[in-house]
Amino acid sequence: MSYYRRHAFFCTNLREDGSVCCRQAGSLEMREFAKKLTKELGIAGPGGVRVNISGCLDRCAEGPVAVVYPEGVWYTYVDEEDVREIVERHLGRGEIVERLLLPQKSTEKTDS
């Protein structure tokens, strides 16, 4: 059994060269909002959910991004309402929020 039922990671990377990154889109504030909301909903903590900061998740052009485990579901979001929906539906009830999904990326290595 896992310590947390679900674990959300919000990329908060800031690129030194000024290129596109999640922090430029307010990811640090959205992560704080998500963390606060999980506490308000009573779903935070051991046996529940955890919301963490992540470094670069390597999907900068699609960002801001967050990923939820153990499902490995990748999301993008625009504002607090999007983050609220991810927290309430996915973290709280286990429902995937289809409208905020990032496209699946193949992780399969090919021999070229």
N, C-alpha and C positions, 0 to 999 in steps of 0.2 A: 504494500500500500504506500502510495506517495504521501509525503508530508503535506503538500497542498493538492487540492482537487484540481485546480487550474492555476496556471502561472502565466501572466501577461508581461511581455517585454515591450517597452516603448523605446524605439531608437531615439536617442537625444544627441546624436553625434553632431559636432560642429566642425566643418572643414576649415582649416586654417587659410586655405587659398581662396576662400569665398565662393567656391563652387556649390552647386545645389546640394542641400542636406536637410535632414528632418528638423533640426533645431531652428532653421530659418523659418519653418512653417509652424512654429509654436509647440513643438512636441514636448518640451520640458513642462510647459504649463498644462498641456493636455494630460500628461502622465500624472501630475499633481492632482488634477481634477479627478481622474480615474481612481487614484489611491484614496482620496477623500470620500468619494462616492461609495467605494466598497466598504469603507468603515461605517458610513451612514446607513447602508443597507444591511449591515451586520453579517456580511459574507467574507470579511477579511480575516486572515490569520490561519493558524494550523487547522487542517481539515477543510479549509475553505479556499480562498484565493489569495494570491499575492500579486502585486503590481510593481514591477521593477524597471529601472533605467537600464538601457542597453547601449552599448557602443554601436558602431555602424553595423547594420544588418545587410548591407550590400544590395539594397534596392532603392537607392537614392532617387532615381528619376521617377519612381512610382510613389514617393513619400508625400507626407509623412507616413511611416509604417509602424505597425505593432503586430506581434505574433503571439498567439495563445497556444500553450501546451497543456495537456499532452496531445491535443488534437493536431497541432502544427498548422493552425489556420492563420493565414496572413491577411491583415486588414490595412486599409488606408482610411483616413478620416479628414474632415475639414474643420469641424467645430465641436463644441461641447455636446451638442445634441447627438452627433455621430458617436462620440465616445460614450455618452450615456447609454445609447442603444447597445453598444458592444458590452458594456459592463452589465447592464440589466439583463439582456437576453443571453449573451454567450457566457460571461463569467457567472452570472447568477442562475440561469436556467439551463445552460448547455445548448442553447439554440444558436446555430450559425446565422450571422447577419449577412445574407446573400448580397445585398446591395452594396456592401462595403468591402467585399472580398477583392483581393489582388489576384490576378491570373496566376495559375499554377506555373511554376518554372520547373523545367526538367533538371534534375540533379544527376542524371545519367551521364557518365563519361563515355566519350566515343573515341575510337582509334582512327585518327585521320592521317 
